[in-house]
Structures are given as structure tokens and as C-alpha cells.
Amino acid sequence: MRVWLYYRLSRDEDEELNSLRNQRSIIESYALRNGHSIVGESFDDNVSGMHFDREGIEQLCEVVDAGRIDAVIVKDLSRLGRHRTQTALFIDYLRQNNVRVLSATENIDTFNEADDLVIGFKGLMNDFYARDGSRRVTTGYRQKQKMGIVITPPFGYFKDKNTNQVEIVPEAAETIHLIFASYIGGMGLKAIARMLNEEKRKTPAQMQMVLLGKRMPERLENEIKKKYLWDGTMVSRLLKDEAYTGTLICHKSERNKINKTFRFTEAAEQFRHENYLPPIITKELWEQVQALMEMRKKANVRAGEGQAIHRYSGLIVCGDCGRAFTAKTMKVKNGIRTEYWCGTYLRYGKEYCGSHALREEYLDEIIKSELLSTKEQYQQMWDAMQDSINRWTPKATNTLTQIKKLREKIESMEEEMEDILMERIRDKANTERYDRMIQKREEQIAQAKKKIAEMENLGQTIRSRQAKLKKDISLIDEILDDGQMTEAHLRLLIEKIYVYETEDGLSLDIKVKAPFRNHSDTYENGVLTNRELEEIIQGVGA
């Protein structure tokens, strides 16, 4: 009988007891002992038996389709496959081609009808073993994630197996700094990837091989695989990784190798570990990049081939025709000048709209003037907040007494409501009058509870607003000190710039984003306004 030898080793199985060499020795001895003629062999190393997308199985199928063999010999049926349905279908495929499966250690022949029941039972057991093993591995892995045990650190870090400490890799950290600085500086994802490839900077896959002391396979030395080259997706993934600020987030995705499913998990399912890793970039820089990525996506901002993104792209709109402005660069004596023109004018001509041309340096001066005015307004708000804190601090001790009185008042009104309800039951003729009395007390109770909440959180509210003001003032100072606004700064500050043509020339209507427009506006929804703060501070001392 012409036979084919097939053997498989999975990563979750004992390599000593179930090694490929040991399996081959067993099935070869079985074939020779029974007088079979060995036509060939194939194997799969470190591959799960829960699917049949395997190189060794593909080689087996080729000889089956060619009609070159009569049987396949395996150590046991679990070596052929563990998924009960897929294994049964594969055995049927072999039967249709007049090829039997012989199990060397189980003495099973798939052409023997007496073995059908045993084959079905073995299939169930093998399937259960694989699924139970997968469940145990997943449970252990998830527990490590919950505890914050770093299994595979992200690009830029290395875990010392002796000390279990996670350390920064200087070369990779330099690449990360370059990626973030380039993106903030106006480069797109593909442009950054192209720059990294030109500088021959190691990708995460290459860095992992270096850190683990591995060499690239010889067959790939003259052939670069995709994972060894930077691309836009890879750059985007690194820019979004919060780990570089020191925050480790585990269980961001979930993959089921048995059912071949993959999904990104919700935030509630993830495990956050703040200040767990040594930070490579600041939290502020990471937040700016996330905001910039979202804004670029929303405005559909694109850079030209080999060019940086123009700083005002997507921000300037023609107030006359409603079309976005287009950036144009031109060579002048002093270098290169950038201007923004109405898109309608460039596409259809002056019959449909004026050029509305604006120089970039002219826009910078206007924005700087707006920033100086905003900073002055913020400083006045800061002084007012500090004054509120100075007046609030001596009165803070009075809040406990007033809160106690309010709670006693609430308790008294609740008792009154119970009495009114009893009277309402006895005096059904005057139900509406009692309902009005109950409604009035419910409103008084709600108002008292709101007052308590305001007084309890007053100090924290004032300080949180002051912290937000300080952060925004620092950002404005940073922009003014740099001398030139980056694209990131502009997209954080500006919503839109509308340009209108008037008799006196061009008129600009700059829409500053709400958080920078007026701090009192920012806190209107559900949070105390400055006016309400003053009323509470005065009320505490009363």
C-alpha cells in the first residue's frame, strides 16, 4: 500500500514527549512493520490543529488529488486535526479520493466501519481538549493583563526577563520622538513612513528581532517583507498608542483563534494602568496629536506628493461662495511664499468668485494679534478666580454648618410630605390642593440638594477652572514664544476663518474654538458659571 506520513506539533503541547522526530519514528516504524511503501511525508511545526490552513496539509492534498497514495499514517487522529467538524470533513474528502487514515497508536482505520463510533468519540475529545486549553490560556492571559503584567511591551520598550522591569530602548525612543515631532510639524502619515524608510530606521518587527537576538531568515535577506518596512498604518498605530505617555492599556483587542474572530474591545472592557511605564513623550503632546489626527480626518486634509500639509488647509472658507481655500506656493526672491486662494476662483474663474488671495504670513499676524487679546482676557479671568479663592477660603468653614441646616430642612420637608399624603388619602375631595402642596415641597427639596452639591464642590470647581485657565495661558505663551504657529496649534485654536470681499478689501471673521473663546461659555452645561459662583460665595457668608 502506498502511504504518506504526516505529523504535527502544536506550541501548547509537550515538545519532549511529542516531538516531531518522535512522531516520525513511530509512524515510520508502523509503516515498515505493516509492509507499506512510503511515498513521501509532510509536517507542520508550531501550528494549531483547530484549522486546516497548514502547509503540511496542502502538500498532502496535492498528492491525494494526483492519486499517488492509498493511505495517510498519523501518530493519532489529533495529529490530523482537533476541530471535530473540520476533521470529519477532511476525512470524508480523503474517503472520496479512496484514501484512508491509519492511526499508528490507536489502531484505527477510517475505512473500517467498526471504527466509525470510535472516530466520532475521538473527534469530540480532541475538540474539547483544544477548546479547554484555549480557555485556560485566555483566562491566564487576561488575569495578567488585569494585574498589569507586561507580556510583550510596545515598540520603544524592552522587558528584562531577569528583573521583569520595562526599560526604554534609546534607538526606538528616538524614532518615536521623530514621528510625533514630524506629525505635529505638518507631515502626513505616508510622508513620515517614507522618511523613516529613507533613514533606514528599524520597524517594530526589526527592533523585536534585534532585542531578542534573532536574525532575519536567510531567504528574506534579499527580499524585504511588508512588516520590515514602515507604512502609514504603522505610523498611525504608534501615534495613537497611549503607552508612550506612561499609561499601559491592556485588552485593547480580542482574537479567537478557534472561531477565527477579531474585534476591538470597548473602553469598559480594557484594563488601564496609569504611570506604569517610563514615559517617552508628554501627555500634552500626545493629546495634541490625537486632536490633530481627528481634525485632519474631519477636514479631509491631504498633503501633496513629497510635501508637508499646509498649516491653514481646511480652515479658511470663502464667505461669499462657501468653498474652501486652496494653498498655492510660489518662488520669490526671499525663498518660497504660500498663499491661499478661493477654490471657486481657481477652478471656474473670476466670473464666479473673487480670488480672495491671502498670504500665510498675513494670516499669522492676525492670529497672533487674536492670541494676545485672548491671553489678556484669560489673565483677567485668572485674577478674578484668584480673588474668588481668597474670598472663599475664610468662609469655607461655614459651609459645614449651612450644609447641616439644609439637610435638616430636607428631612423636615420629607416628614411634612408623609403627613400630607396621609391627609390626601382621608380627604379625597381636596386631592388637587394636596398635590400642589406635595409638588411645592419636592421642588424645595430638589433646590436644597442642589445647593448642598454646589457648596460641597465649590472649592474644587474654582480650582479646576483655574487649572484649565493656566493650561490654556501656557499654550498661548508656547505658541507666541515659538514665533511661528504650527498646524497643530492652529487646529486646536481655530474653528474656521471666513473671508469676505468688501469695498475696502478683504474682511476676516475668525471663529475661535469654544474652549478658547470664553471660559464662562465652556462651563455652562451642567457646571457652575462665574456668576453662580459669586452668588454661592456671598451666600455662604450670609
Secondary structure by P-SEA (a helix, b strand, c coil): cbbbbbbbbccccccccccaaaaaaaaaaaaaaaccccccccccccccccccccaaaaaaaaaaaacccccccccccccccccaaaaaaaaaaaaaacbbbbbcccccccccccaaaaaaaaaaaaaaaaaaaaaaaaaaaaaaaaacccccccccccccccccbbbbcaaaaaaaaaaaaaaaacccaaaaaaaaaaaccccaaaaaaaaacccccccccccccccccccaaaaaaaaaccccccbbbccccccccccbbbbbbccccbbbbcccccccccaaaaaaaaaaaaaaaaaccccccccccccccccccccccbbbbbbbbbbccccbbbbbcccccccccccccccccccaaaaaaaaaaaaaaaaaaaaaaaaaaaaaaaaaaaaccaaaaaaaaaaaaaaaaaaaaaaaaaaaaacccaaaaaaaaaaaaaaaaaaaaaaaaaaaaaaaaaaaaaaaaaaaaaaaaaaaaaccccaaaaaacccbbbbbbccccbbbbbbccccccccccccccccccaaaaaaaaaaaac
